[in-house]
Every structure is written in structure tokens, then in C-alpha cells.
Amino acid sequence: MNIDDDDWDDDFPDGVYAVPPSPGEPKIKVRKLSDYCKARGIKPSDLIEEELKEFISERSDDGRYDSRTKRDSIDCRCGKTKVFQIDTVEHFVLERKILLHHVPHWYCRSCKEVTYNIDTEITPLLKVVYRLQLKAIDWQDREKLTVVFNFNADDGLRQDIQSIINENIDNIKDGESFAIIHGSRVIVGQRMENIIAVQKIIEKVF
């Protein structure tokens, strides 16, 4: 098939062409890399490692590349291989099962063992989740103020409760239980660090 160069350029006016990375490989921010090199009159091969890090995405779309170790697999003690993934991990604290969603970890498909990088601090989060009597928490929410529920509620009620809690956040102390009166309801919960667990709603009787 013959394609006129001018027609080709018209279809791709930014002048940047890229081949998608293979699974497990880091994603390169090609356009930003190109702009950076053009502005300095250099080629990508002239960049030092520290400069190149600025143009590598945190992970590939399938979550199977660890940007910290720059590896997608490690050896497992069973003799097989552990792969890097960001997924749900199941833990038991005493008798209670707790699910941690979107956790970066290494997983062996052969022996089912899960391990973490040394800076992935799972234990402190599990302690908080256990004390708040939660069944699950999203790992990505650990550093931001998060409201979770210990009971089923529709989306509308959850949004109302979250708004009420945000309005009263300055009065909710870390490590303490709280009760907020709103209309005919009393919202009861507990806060530990950045996690606020709503334990129940009590309908006031008049």
C-alpha cells in the first residue's frame, strides 16, 4: 500500500510515533520525552538514568511491573517464580478475614505465597482495619481521609453520611468513637488515623 508522506504527516500532526510496550514492560511517556529532548537539542540516548526516570510511568496498564525494582518477577523459595501484581490480597487477623484491595505484591502461582517489598507496610494498616471491625479496605486510600461502612447502605445514604462527617470532621478525634446527630438519626462510628468507620445508624424515637 502506497501512502503519501504529506498525507501521513497530516494524520499525525504531532510527529510522534510509538510502539506499545510489551506486557510487563514500563510505559514511556514518549511525547514528554520527545519535547524535552527537542527543547535541549539532544537525543534520548544522551539522557542519564535520573533524567529518564521522569518519563517512565509508575506501572504498565496490567499492573505487572514494579517501578521500584524495575522487575516483573522474582524467584520464589518453592523454586518457581513470583510475578508482580496489584490486586486483592486476603489476610487473617486472628479469626477475621480482611481483604486489602489494589495492593502491590509478589505472587507465586505455584505455591500461592504472597510477599511484599520492604516499604509496603501492611501490618499497621491491618491493625487499624481490625480494630475498626472492617472486612475490607483499599490500599490506595490509606493516606487520605476515607469513610467506610460496616453495614449495607444505598449510594444516596452513603453520600449523605459522608457529607455530614466532612462537616463535623474537626470534632472527630483520632482513636475515639463518635456520635453525630443529624435530623432523626444518630450516626455512630470510630476514627483511627485517616480511616473513619461508620458502625451503625440509630433512628431516634420521639
Backbone as ProteinMPNN parsed JSONL, in Angstrom:
{"seq_chain_A": "MNIDDDDWDDDFPDGVYAVPPSPGEPKIKVRKLSDYCKARGIKPSDLIEEELKEFISERSDDGRYDSRTKRDSIDCRCGKTKVFQIDTVEHFVLERKILLHHVPHWYCRSCKEVTYNIDTEITPLLKVVYRLQLKAIDWQDREKLTVVFNFNADDGLRQDIQSIINENIDNIKDGESFAIIHGSRVIVGQRMENIIAVQKIIEKVF", "coords_chain_A": {"N_chain_A": [[0.847, -1.198, 0.0], [0.633, 2.178, -0.941], [1.432, 5.177, 0.601], [1.149, 8.588, 0.722], [3.664, 10.808, 1.883], [2.999, 13.347, 2.86], [0.26, 13.088, 3.39], [0.355, 11.21, 5.402], [1.703, 12.623, 7.415], [-0.185, 14.609, 7.861], [-2.192, 13.211, 9.089], [-1.033, 12.6, 11.487], [-0.225, 14.988, 13.196], [1.445, 15.698, 15.342], [3.864, 14.5, 15.029], [4.971, 12.378, 16.458], [5.659, 9.021, 16.865], [4.926, 5.805, 18.143], [5.555, 2.546, 19.507], [3.508, 0.32, 21.248], [4.362, -0.817, 24.577], [5.562, -4.115, 25.482], [3.733, -6.594, 27.417], [4.332, -6.282, 30.906], [6.466, -4.582, 30.686], [7.745, -1.277, 31.402], [5.851, 1.768, 30.877], [6.59, 4.302, 28.587], [6.63, 7.794, 28.608], [6.27, 9.062, 25.831], [5.76, 11.423, 24.282], [6.307, 13.533, 26.086], [8.971, 12.966, 26.573], [10.054, 13.345, 24.016], [9.524, 16.097, 23.58], [11.053, 17.191, 25.628], [13.679, 16.488, 24.846], [13.867, 17.766, 22.349], [13.687, 20.459, 23.098], [16.116, 20.8, 24.294], [17.898, 20.128, 22.385], [18.954, 17.519, 22.158], [19.432, 13.891, 22.021], [17.344, 11.09, 23.003], [19.02, 9.001, 23.823], [21.096, 10.368, 24.931], [20.433, 11.038, 27.472], [20.829, 10.828, 31.019], [20.414, 8.252, 33.559], [18.864, 9.209, 35.735], [17.473, 11.328, 34.586], [15.928, 9.975, 32.696], [14.133, 8.593, 34.313], [12.09, 10.343, 34.825], [10.355, 10.088, 32.761], [9.156, 7.638, 32.785], [6.346, 5.727, 33.317], [4.514, 4.924, 36.333], [3.649, 2.244, 36.387], [2.839, -0.482, 34.192], [-0.18, -0.887, 32.198], [-1.402, -3.286, 32.957], [-0.548, -3.631, 35.518], [1.728, -5.136, 36.154], [4.389, -4.532, 36.542], [7.001, -3.533, 38.525], [7.976, -0.476, 39.447], [9.826, 0.291, 41.304], [11.699, -1.766, 41.738], [12.182, -2.311, 39.151], [11.486, -4.703, 37.933], [9.589, -7.549, 36.825], [9.251, -9.987, 37.901], [10.333, -12.341, 40.436], [12.441, -14.749, 42.122], [10.915, -17.527, 43.715], [10.795, -19.199, 46.895], [9.931, -21.766, 46.607], [10.988, -22.642, 44.338], [9.863, -21.913, 41.988], [8.538, -19.079, 40.165], [7.797, -15.781, 41.243], [5.374, -13.362, 40.404], [4.93, -9.869, 39.797], [2.171, -7.995, 40.896], [-0.797, -5.957, 41.118], [-3.343, -6.218, 43.138], [-6.155, -7.809, 44.824], [-5.594, -8.907, 48.129], [-5.776, -11.451, 50.542], [-6.012, -11.565, 54.045], [-5.687, -12.984, 57.335], [-6.525, -11.931, 60.496], [-6.247, -12.96, 63.597], [-9.273, -14.513, 64.01], [-10.54, -13.257, 61.958], [-11.237, -12.507, 58.584], [-9.666, -10.342, 56.336], [-9.805, -8.217, 53.578], [-7.553, -6.693, 51.418], [-7.554, -4.357, 49.009], [-6.17, -3.648, 45.746], [-3.376, -3.88, 46.27], [0.135, -3.637, 45.934], [2.156, -6.396, 45.214], [4.08, -9.498, 45.369], [3.451, -12.545, 43.794], [3.181, -16.047, 43.864], [2.202, -18.364, 41.583], [2.38, -21.052, 41.819], [2.92, -22.055, 44.543], [1.279, -20.326, 45.836], [2.161, -18.322, 47.522], [2.43, -15.07, 49.002], [4.3, -12.124, 48.96], [5.802, -8.996, 50.019], [7.278, -5.847, 49.056], [9.831, -4.294, 51.027], [9.119, -1.753, 51.863], [6.399, -1.721, 51.779], [4.072, -1.353, 53.934], [2.177, -3.382, 55.456], [1.242, -4.468, 57.92], [0.679, -2.329, 59.912], [-1.628, -1.167, 58.725], [-3.402, -3.339, 58.683], [-3.801, -3.682, 61.427], [-5.213, -1.352, 62.082], [-7.522, -1.674, 60.479], [-8.55, -4.021, 61.582], [-9.144, -3.244, 64.241], [-11.131, -1.416, 63.733], [-13.098, -3.051, 62.957], [-13.521, -3.738, 60.284], [-14.152, -5.292, 57.089], [-12.873, -5.03, 54.715], [-10.537, -2.98, 52.872], [-9.278, -0.374, 50.798], [-6.081, -0.314, 49.579], [-4.999, 1.889, 48.286], [-6.271, 3.989, 49.453], [-5.151, 4.51, 51.885], [-3.67, 6.726, 52.73], [-5.249, 8.932, 52.61], [-8.09, 10.775, 53.829], [-10.654, 8.657, 54.576], [-13.908, 7.378, 54.384], [-15.568, 4.601, 55.538], [-17.934, 1.858, 55.587], [-19.643, -0.226, 57.91], [-21.886, -1.584, 57.364], [-24.582, -2.359, 55.105], [-25.616, 0.057, 52.77], [-27.469, 2.293, 50.685], [-26.287, 4.174, 47.804], [-27.065, 6.864, 47.917], [-27.576, 7.333, 50.666], [-25.046, 6.825, 51.718], [-23.569, 8.918, 50.564], [-24.817, 11.105, 51.784], [-24.13, 10.662, 54.476], [-21.334, 10.799, 54.348], [-21.036, 13.496, 53.665], [-22.041, 14.707, 55.972], [-20.191, 13.82, 57.86], [-17.86, 15.031, 56.869], [-18.513, 17.674, 57.373], [-18.332, 17.706, 60.101], [-15.782, 16.981, 60.719], [-13.659, 18.171, 62.143], [-14.325, 17.796, 64.763], [-14.134, 15.142, 65.221], [-12.163, 12.98, 66.8], [-8.939, 11.411, 66.579], [-8.683, 7.965, 67.143], [-10.884, 7.771, 68.771], [-14.348, 7.025, 69.544], [-17.38, 8.234, 68.007], [-20.428, 10.153, 67.865], [-22.826, 11.473, 65.843], [-25.485, 13.64, 65.61], [-28.074, 13.868, 63.365], [-30.801, 15.232, 62.094], [-33.36, 12.96, 62.36], [-31.674, 10.926, 62.971], [-28.894, 9.163, 64.436], [-25.559, 9.017, 63.896], [-23.139, 6.665, 64.31], [-19.772, 5.938, 64.964], [-16.204, 5.346, 64.495], [-12.906, 6.679, 64.61], [-9.688, 6.1, 63.292], [-6.596, 7.175, 62.719], [-6.396, 7.948, 59.343], [-8.744, 6.769, 58.644], [-12.198, 6.547, 58.815], [-14.657, 4.791, 60.302], [-17.965, 4.019, 59.868], [-20.119, 2.719, 62.061], [-22.822, 2.173, 62.684], [-26.266, 3.251, 62.225], [-28.577, 4.954, 64.137], [-31.974, 5.243, 64.548], [-33.715, 7.861, 65.898], [-36.119, 7.803, 68.514], [-39.159, 9.349, 69.034]], "CA_chain_A": [[0.0, 0.0, 0.0], [1.4, 3.409, -1.02], [0.885, 6.29, 1.369], [1.894, 9.823, 0.517], [4.259, 11.283, 3.134], [2.256, 14.506, 3.348], [-0.99, 12.594, 3.967], [0.71, 10.551, 6.662], [2.001, 13.663, 8.395], [-1.424, 15.308, 8.187], [-2.954, 12.376, 10.021], [-0.324, 12.578, 12.758], [0.421, 16.297, 13.2], [2.433, 15.941, 16.4], [5.148, 13.975, 14.586], [5.49, 11.385, 17.388], [5.158, 7.686, 16.595], [5.413, 4.922, 19.195], [5.08, 1.167, 19.541], [3.114, 0.0, 22.622], [5.291, -1.727, 25.247], [5.107, -5.476, 25.707], [3.255, -6.786, 28.792], [5.39, -6.374, 31.904], [7.452, -3.526, 30.498], [7.257, 0.042, 31.82], [5.361, 2.639, 29.817], [7.393, 5.508, 28.412], [5.873, 8.983, 28.206], [7.021, 9.363, 24.611], [5.614, 12.813, 23.857], [7.058, 14.38, 27.01], [10.386, 12.694, 26.333], [10.413, 13.988, 22.757], [9.525, 17.553, 23.792], [12.189, 17.517, 26.495], [14.911, 16.383, 24.057], [13.863, 18.81, 21.324], [13.941, 21.747, 23.736], [17.523, 20.866, 24.674], [18.723, 19.761, 21.249], [19.663, 16.271, 22.435], [18.721, 12.659, 21.705], [17.007, 10.316, 24.207], [20.174, 8.193, 24.246], [22.049, 11.216, 25.648], [19.953, 11.289, 28.827], [21.33, 9.958, 32.079], [19.351, 7.426, 34.136], [17.971, 10.011, 36.575], [16.598, 12.087, 33.694], [14.994, 9.044, 32.063], [13.108, 8.181, 35.276], [10.987, 11.305, 34.78], [9.477, 9.772, 31.634], [8.667, 6.268, 32.941], [5.12, 5.655, 34.108], [4.662, 4.142, 37.553], [3.496, 0.83, 36.079], [2.134, -0.74, 32.959], [-1.627, -0.925, 32.376], [-1.856, -4.505, 33.613], [-0.079, -3.647, 36.896], [2.683, -6.22, 36.368], [5.768, -4.04, 36.502], [7.315, -2.803, 39.744], [8.888, 0.594, 39.07], [10.878, 0.445, 42.316], [12.746, -2.755, 41.495], [12.322, -2.437, 37.692], [11.372, -6.11, 37.586], [8.222, -8.052, 36.816], [9.221, -11.29, 38.556], [11.448, -12.694, 41.321], [12.464, -16.177, 42.451], [10.177, -17.95, 44.903], [11.549, -20.22, 47.622], [9.477, -23.093, 46.191], [11.714, -22.973, 43.118], [9.177, -21.315, 40.848], [8.707, -17.634, 40.011], [6.734, -14.883, 41.704], [5.138, -12.242, 39.492], [4.46, -8.651, 40.452], [0.818, -7.623, 40.511], [-1.549, -5.074, 42.005], [-4.604, -6.945, 43.169], [-6.694, -8.03, 46.169], [-4.884, -9.902, 48.933], [-6.556, -11.895, 51.697], [-5.258, -11.776, 55.281], [-6.448, -13.332, 58.523], [-6.052, -11.386, 61.76], [-6.957, -13.869, 64.497], [-10.272, -15.286, 63.279], [-11.236, -12.407, 60.995], [-10.651, -12.356, 57.247], [-9.639, -8.958, 55.875], [-9.381, -8.071, 52.195], [-6.877, -5.457, 51.052], [-7.681, -4.215, 47.562], [-5.18, -2.865, 44.994], [-2.088, -3.905, 46.972], [1.266, -4.125, 45.135], [2.763, -7.542, 45.883], [4.636, -10.568, 44.555], [2.588, -13.717, 43.972], [3.625, -17.282, 43.22], [1.045, -19.14, 41.138], [2.598, -22.459, 42.145], [2.693, -22.329, 45.968], [0.3, -19.324, 46.294], [2.734, -17.428, 48.534], [2.42, -13.635, 48.743], [5.284, -11.333, 49.699], [5.746, -7.575, 49.719], [8.51, -5.084, 49.163], [10.084, -3.934, 52.418], [8.468, -0.486, 52.186], [4.941, -1.884, 51.746], [3.78, -1.602, 55.345], [0.862, -3.996, 55.551], [0.831, -4.735, 59.303], [-0.02, -1.209, 60.568], [-2.96, -0.989, 58.155], [-4.232, -4.446, 59.158], [-4.16, -3.401, 62.827], [-6.26, -0.326, 62.071], [-8.726, -2.262, 59.9], [-9.077, -4.987, 62.55], [-9.727, -2.525, 65.38], [-12.353, -0.755, 63.283], [-14.04, -4.121, 62.62], [-13.804, -3.687, 58.855], [-13.908, -6.514, 56.344], [-12.041, -4.743, 53.547], [-10.075, -1.601, 52.724], [-8.49, -0.175, 49.584], [-4.713, 0.097, 49.904], [-4.738, 3.204, 47.715], [-6.943, 5.009, 50.265], [-4.582, 4.512, 53.233], [-3.056, 8.006, 53.1], [-6.216, 10.018, 52.519], [-9.224, 10.615, 54.719], [-11.567, 7.73, 53.936], [-15.072, 6.945, 55.156], [-16.005, 3.257, 55.162], [-19.169, 1.477, 56.26], [-19.721, -1.582, 58.435], [-23.218, -2.1, 57.072], [-25.027, -2.067, 53.744], [-26.399, 1.288, 52.608], [-27.505, 2.698, 49.28], [-25.33, 5.232, 47.468], [-27.557, 8.153, 48.388], [-27.358, 7.427, 52.112], [-23.598, 6.919, 51.934], [-23.134, 10.28, 50.224], [-25.312, 11.995, 52.84], [-23.324, 10.443, 55.687], [-20.0, 11.338, 54.096], [-21.134, 14.957, 53.734], [-22.211, 15.049, 57.384], [-18.903, 13.589, 58.531], [-16.94, 16.083, 56.423], [-18.89, 18.912, 58.054], [-18.01, 17.579, 61.524], [-14.502, 16.296, 60.813], [-12.789, 18.786, 63.148], [-14.743, 17.342, 66.088], [-13.928, 13.696, 65.317], [-10.78, 12.81, 67.246], [-8.269, 10.165, 66.22], [-8.68, 6.944, 68.179], [-12.08, 7.859, 69.601], [-15.658, 6.81, 68.947], [-18.125, 9.48, 67.889], [-21.85, 10.07, 67.538], [-23.276, 12.724, 65.235], [-26.93, 13.706, 65.475], [-28.496, 14.521, 62.126], [-32.239, 15.034, 61.943], [-33.897, 11.887, 63.199], [-30.702, 9.848, 63.01], [-27.617, 9.301, 65.139], [-24.525, 8.28, 63.169], [-22.16, 6.191, 65.289], [-18.59, 5.389, 64.319], [-14.907, 5.474, 65.161], [-11.823, 7.125, 63.728], [-8.306, 5.74, 63.582], [-5.737, 7.788, 61.702], [-7.129, 8.547, 58.223], [-9.915, 5.963, 58.33], [-13.375, 6.743, 59.652], [-15.583, 3.686, 60.096], [-19.327, 4.24, 60.341], [-20.509, 1.419, 62.598], [-24.268, 1.967, 62.588], [-27.144, 4.421, 62.274], [-29.68, 4.738, 65.076], [-33.129, 6.105, 64.326], [-34.197, 8.376, 67.172], [-37.525, 7.556, 68.796], [-39.727, 10.546, 69.652]], "C_chain_A": [[0.877, 1.241, 0.0], [0.696, 4.528, -0.265], [1.764, 7.507, 1.147], [2.392, 10.36, 1.852], [3.481, 12.447, 3.726], [0.945, 14.075, 4.001], [-0.737, 11.943, 5.329], [0.959, 11.586, 7.758], [0.747, 14.424, 8.807], [-2.248, 14.528, 9.203], [-2.323, 12.336, 11.409], [0.465, 13.869, 12.912], [1.461, 16.507, 14.283], [3.799, 15.349, 16.053], [5.756, 12.942, 15.505], [4.843, 10.038, 17.098], [5.758, 6.748, 17.627], [4.817, 3.538, 19.038], [4.717, 0.844, 20.974], [4.098, -0.967, 23.263], [4.693, -3.115, 25.376], [4.6, -5.607, 27.139], [4.416, -6.952, 29.758], [6.447, -5.312, 31.776], [6.883, -2.188, 30.942], [6.773, 0.845, 30.625], [6.199, 3.911, 29.775], [6.487, 6.646, 27.964], [6.575, 9.601, 27.007], [6.943, 10.846, 24.249], [6.416, 13.754, 24.757], [8.565, 14.205, 26.819], [10.864, 13.409, 25.078], [10.509, 15.509, 22.918], [10.733, 17.996, 24.605], [13.49, 17.52, 25.698], [14.991, 17.466, 22.991], [14.22, 20.163, 21.919], [15.415, 21.92, 24.09], [18.465, 20.47, 23.545], [19.535, 18.508, 21.458], [18.823, 15.085, 21.994], [18.389, 11.918, 23.001], [18.179, 9.497, 24.736], [21.205, 9.016, 25.01], [21.644, 11.435, 27.101], [20.586, 10.329, 29.82], [20.139, 9.251, 32.733], [18.356, 8.254, 34.955], [17.006, 10.841, 35.734], [15.539, 11.183, 33.073], [13.863, 8.641, 32.997], [11.889, 9.089, 35.227], [9.96, 10.95, 33.7], [8.989, 8.33, 31.646], [7.437, 6.291, 33.812], [5.351, 4.746, 35.304], [4.562, 2.645, 37.29], [2.786, 0.689, 34.746], [0.646, -0.895, 33.246], [-2.09, -2.162, 33.122], [-1.303, -4.637, 35.021], [0.974, -4.704, 37.172], [4.134, -5.769, 36.205], [6.005, -3.184, 37.733], [8.37, -1.751, 39.426], [10.02, 0.774, 40.074], [12.034, -0.52, 42.081], [13.052, -2.924, 40.015], [12.323, -3.906, 37.254], [9.904, -6.497, 37.566], [8.119, -9.437, 37.437], [10.462, -11.462, 39.442], [11.377, -14.191, 41.593], [11.662, -16.431, 43.724], [10.955, -19.066, 45.586], [11.102, -21.636, 47.28], [10.191, -23.549, 44.915], [11.083, -22.425, 41.866], [9.42, -19.804, 40.836], [7.509, -16.882, 40.564], [6.621, -13.726, 40.725], [4.634, -11.048, 40.293], [3.058, -8.335, 39.965], [0.209, -6.687, 41.554], [-2.971, -5.602, 42.012], [-5.073, -7.066, 44.615], [-5.931, -9.15, 46.864], [-5.716, -10.201, 50.175], [-5.648, -12.142, 52.886], [-6.213, -12.217, 56.385], [-5.77, -12.718, 59.73], [-6.889, -12.067, 62.836], [-7.986, -14.637, 63.664], [-10.908, -14.52, 62.13], [-10.486, -12.312, 59.676], [-10.77, -10.903, 56.81], [-9.103, -8.933, 54.441], [-8.743, -6.7, 51.991], [-6.88, -5.369, 49.524], [-6.563, -3.35, 46.982], [-3.835, -2.757, 45.718], [-0.987, -4.365, 46.018], [1.97, -5.258, 45.884], [3.34, -8.518, 44.856], [3.862, -11.843, 44.849], [3.117, -14.907, 43.186], [2.397, -18.109, 42.848], [1.174, -20.616, 41.493], [2.264, -22.761, 43.606], [1.734, -21.332, 46.62], [0.855, -18.355, 47.337], [2.708, -15.975, 48.052], [3.499, -12.974, 49.581], [5.222, -9.893, 49.211], [7.149, -6.981, 49.713], [8.633, -4.572, 50.592], [9.38, -2.64, 52.82], [6.944, -0.536, 52.048], [4.492, -2.309, 53.137], [2.336, -2.08, 55.511], [0.373, -4.087, 56.996], [0.143, -3.556, 59.987], [-1.433, -0.998, 60.041], [-3.894, -2.1, 58.621], [-4.679, -4.229, 60.598], [-5.304, -2.399, 62.898], [-7.575, -0.925, 61.586], [-9.374, -3.242, 60.885], [-9.765, -4.27, 63.709], [-11.011, -1.804, 65.013], [-13.413, -1.754, 62.823], [-14.463, -4.077, 61.146], [-13.486, -5.026, 58.202], [-12.963, -6.288, 55.173], [-11.655, -3.276, 53.546], [-9.264, -1.53, 51.436], [-7.118, 0.379, 49.975], [-4.42, 1.518, 49.415], [-5.372, 4.326, 48.528], [-6.258, 5.24, 51.614], [-4.049, 5.869, 53.675], [-4.0, 9.183, 52.964], [-7.391, 9.733, 53.446], [-10.308, 9.799, 54.014], [-12.689, 7.334, 54.884], [-15.505, 5.582, 54.638], [-17.185, 2.856, 56.039], [-19.126, 0.017, 56.707], [-21.106, -2.189, 58.209], [-23.578, -1.709, 55.636], [-25.875, -0.804, 53.73], [-26.379, 1.675, 51.148], [-26.588, 3.9, 49.061], [-25.771, 6.596, 47.994], [-27.31, 8.36, 49.862], [-25.872, 7.562, 52.426], [-23.084, 8.332, 51.649], [-23.587, 11.272, 51.28], [-24.454, 11.883, 54.091], [-21.927, 11.005, 55.512], [-19.997, 12.851, 54.174], [-21.247, 15.414, 55.185], [-20.896, 14.896, 58.145], [-17.897, 14.671, 58.14], [-17.234, 17.412, 57.118], [-18.46, 18.903, 59.528], [-16.605, 17.025, 61.772], [-13.593, 16.864, 61.897], [-13.118, 18.317, 64.56], [-14.572, 15.836, 66.278], [-12.452, 13.437, 65.604], [-10.23, 11.434, 66.858], [-8.28, 9.208, 67.41], [-9.92, 6.915, 69.044], [-13.338, 7.512, 68.801], [-16.393, 8.142, 68.892], [-19.591, 9.18, 67.59], [-22.274, 11.441, 67.039], [-24.788, 12.663, 65.056], [-27.27, 14.49, 64.217], [-29.971, 14.223, 61.9], [-32.745, 13.991, 62.907], [-32.934, 10.726, 63.355], [-29.491, 10.199, 63.861], [-26.613, 8.411, 64.406], [-23.407, 7.94, 64.154], [-20.972, 5.57, 64.551], [-17.336, 5.6, 65.135], [-13.861, 5.899, 64.136], [-10.49, 6.595, 64.234], [-7.459, 6.232, 62.422], [-6.608, 8.374, 60.592], [-8.407, 7.802, 57.872], [-11.021, 6.236, 59.334], [-14.365, 5.643, 59.31], [-16.933, 4.041, 60.698], [-19.878, 2.879, 60.758], [-22.002, 1.145, 62.443], [-24.993, 3.306, 62.584], [-28.325, 4.084, 63.19], [-30.787, 5.741, 64.757], [-33.654, 6.546, 65.687], [-35.697, 8.13, 67.301], [-38.081, 8.755, 69.538], [-40.915, 10.159, 70.517]], "O_chain_A": [[1.771, 1.363, 0.837], [-0.489, 4.787, -0.475], [2.976, 7.46, 1.359], [1.653, 10.374, 2.837], [3.316, 12.536, 4.942], [0.555, 14.617, 5.035], [-1.511, 12.108, 6.271], [0.484, 11.44, 8.884], [0.619, 14.839, 9.959], [-2.913, 15.106, 10.062], [-3.008, 12.066, 12.396], [1.689, 13.864, 12.777], [2.29, 17.41, 14.163], [4.789, 15.662, 16.713], [6.941, 12.636, 15.372], [3.617, 9.924, 17.088], [6.938, 6.856, 17.962], [3.719, 3.375, 18.506], [5.538, 1.068, 21.864], [4.623, -1.848, 22.583], [3.473, -3.28, 25.38], [4.99, -4.817, 27.999], [5.371, -7.674, 29.472], [7.262, -5.151, 32.684], [5.672, -1.977, 30.871], [7.224, 0.635, 29.499], [6.48, 4.517, 30.809], [5.675, 6.484, 27.053], [7.366, 10.535, 27.142], [7.966, 11.458, 23.941], [7.11, 14.651, 24.277], [9.33, 15.167, 26.893], [11.94, 14.006, 25.066], [11.462, 16.13, 22.447], [11.353, 19.022, 24.324], [14.31, 18.426, 25.841], [16.062, 18.025, 22.752], [14.971, 20.93, 21.316], [15.909, 23.044, 24.178], [19.684, 20.473, 23.718], [20.674, 18.42, 20.998], [17.655, 15.237, 21.638], [19.083, 12.1, 24.002], [18.321, 9.317, 25.945], [22.087, 8.457, 25.662], [22.432, 11.965, 27.885], [20.846, 9.168, 29.505], [18.988, 9.614, 32.487], [17.148, 8.029, 34.879], [15.854, 11.037, 36.121], [14.382, 11.581, 32.939], [12.751, 8.374, 32.541], [10.78, 8.662, 35.548], [8.834, 11.447, 33.72], [8.467, 7.843, 30.643], [7.471, 6.814, 34.925], [6.254, 3.91, 35.303], [5.295, 1.858, 37.89], [2.201, 1.646, 34.239], [0.248, -1.021, 34.404], [-3.078, -2.099, 33.853], [-1.55, -5.65, 35.676], [1.111, -5.139, 38.315], [4.993, -6.543, 35.781], [5.286, -2.212, 37.961], [9.525, -2.086, 39.165], [11.059, 1.343, 39.742], [13.201, -0.147, 42.205], [14.027, -3.577, 39.641], [13.049, -4.3, 36.341], [9.074, -5.855, 38.21], [7.03, -10.008, 37.499], [11.492, -10.822, 39.23], [10.358, -14.826, 41.32], [11.72, -15.657, 44.68], [11.695, -19.799, 44.929], [11.79, -22.602, 47.61], [10.026, -24.684, 44.468], [11.687, -22.461, 40.794], [10.387, -19.316, 41.422], [6.362, -17.288, 40.38], [7.625, -13.177, 40.272], [3.993, -11.205, 41.332], [2.781, -8.398, 38.768], [0.643, -6.638, 42.705], [-3.71, -5.462, 41.037], [-4.466, -6.496, 45.522], [-5.656, -10.196, 46.276], [-6.289, -9.296, 50.781], [-4.639, -12.837, 52.77], [-7.394, -11.871, 56.374], [-4.585, -12.949, 59.97], [-8.081, -11.794, 62.976], [-7.62, -15.335, 62.718], [-11.731, -15.073, 61.4], [-9.279, -12.071, 59.64], [-11.842, -10.305, 56.901], [-8.081, -9.549, 54.135], [-9.323, -5.675, 52.349], [-6.285, -6.202, 48.839], [-6.07, -2.434, 47.641], [-3.233, -1.684, 45.772], [-1.152, -5.386, 45.351], [2.337, -5.102, 47.048], [3.121, -8.386, 43.652], [3.639, -12.187, 46.01], [3.454, -14.796, 42.007], [1.633, -18.507, 43.728], [0.185, -21.349, 41.471], [1.426, -23.618, 43.887], [1.407, -21.459, 47.8], [0.085, -17.637, 47.974], [2.929, -15.685, 46.876], [3.604, -13.234, 50.78], [4.675, -9.6, 48.148], [8.081, -7.541, 50.291], [7.627, -4.436, 51.289], [9.074, -2.448, 53.997], [6.274, 0.487, 52.185], [4.529, -3.493, 53.473], [1.412, -1.286, 55.683], [-0.795, -3.81, 57.267], [-0.904, -3.758, 60.601], [-2.341, -0.685, 60.811], [-5.058, -1.837, 58.924], [-5.812, -4.555, 60.952], [-6.246, -2.57, 63.672], [-8.621, -0.716, 62.2], [-10.598, -3.286, 61.008], [-10.862, -4.659, 64.111], [-11.88, -1.597, 65.86], [-14.486, -1.366, 62.361], [-15.617, -4.345, 60.811], [-12.661, -5.794, 58.696], [-12.327, -7.224, 54.689], [-12.338, -2.436, 54.132], [-8.637, -2.51, 51.034], [-7.021, 1.42, 50.626], [-3.678, 2.259, 50.059], [-5.048, 5.495, 48.318], [-6.716, 6.065, 52.406], [-3.982, 6.14, 54.874], [-3.594, 10.324, 53.182], [-7.649, 8.583, 53.801], [-10.819, 10.211, 52.972], [-12.448, 6.997, 56.043], [-15.777, 5.42, 53.449], [-17.409, 3.438, 57.101], [-18.642, -0.856, 55.987], [-21.443, -3.206, 58.814], [-22.948, -0.836, 55.04], [-26.746, -0.622, 54.58], [-25.4, 1.424, 50.445], [-26.167, 4.557, 50.013], [-24.949, 7.386, 48.46], [-26.882, 9.437, 50.277], [-25.489, 8.331, 53.307], [-22.269, 8.87, 52.399], [-22.839, 12.181, 51.641], [-24.093, 12.893, 54.695], [-21.389, 11.624, 56.431], [-19.05, 13.438, 54.697], [-20.619, 16.397, 55.58], [-20.538, 15.74, 58.967], [-17.162, 15.171, 58.992], [-16.32, 18.18, 57.416], [-18.251, 19.958, 60.127], [-16.272, 16.645, 62.894], [-12.83, 16.118, 62.51], [-12.284, 18.427, 65.459], [-14.831, 15.311, 67.361], [-11.598, 13.652, 64.744], [-10.956, 10.44, 66.816], [-7.935, 9.583, 68.531], [-10.002, 6.106, 69.968], [-13.395, 7.674, 67.582], [-16.072, 9.068, 69.637], [-19.938, 8.095, 67.125], [-22.101, 12.446, 67.728], [-25.309, 11.743, 64.426], [-26.818, 15.619, 64.025], [-30.343, 13.101, 61.557], [-32.582, 14.115, 64.121], [-33.325, 9.655, 63.819], [-29.113, 11.363, 63.991], [-26.802, 7.198, 64.311], [-22.806, 8.83, 64.755], [-21.15, 4.776, 63.627], [-17.388, 5.98, 66.305], [-13.923, 5.53, 62.963], [-10.198, 6.632, 65.429], [-7.592, 5.764, 61.292], [-7.47, 9.209, 60.865], [-9.086, 8.158, 56.908], [-10.811, 6.167, 60.545], [-14.855, 5.56, 58.184], [-17.035, 4.329, 61.891], [-20.079, 1.997, 59.923], [-22.404, 0.03, 62.112], [-24.417, 4.348, 62.895], [-28.98, 3.055, 63.027], [-30.546, 6.947, 64.705], [-33.995, 5.715, 66.528], [-36.445, 8.234, 66.329], [-37.535, 9.147, 70.57], [-41.541, 11.023, 71.13]]}, "name": "protein", "num_of_chains": 1, "seq": "MNIDDDDWDDDFPDGVYAVPPSPGEPKIKVRKLSDYCKARGIKPSDLIEEELKEFISERSDDGRYDSRTKRDSIDCRCGKTKVFQIDTVEHFVLERKILLHHVPHWYCRSCKEVTYNIDTEITPLLKVVYRLQLKAIDWQDREKLTVVFNFNADDGLRQDIQSIINENIDNIKDGESFAIIHGSRVIVGQRMENIIAVQKIIEKVF"}
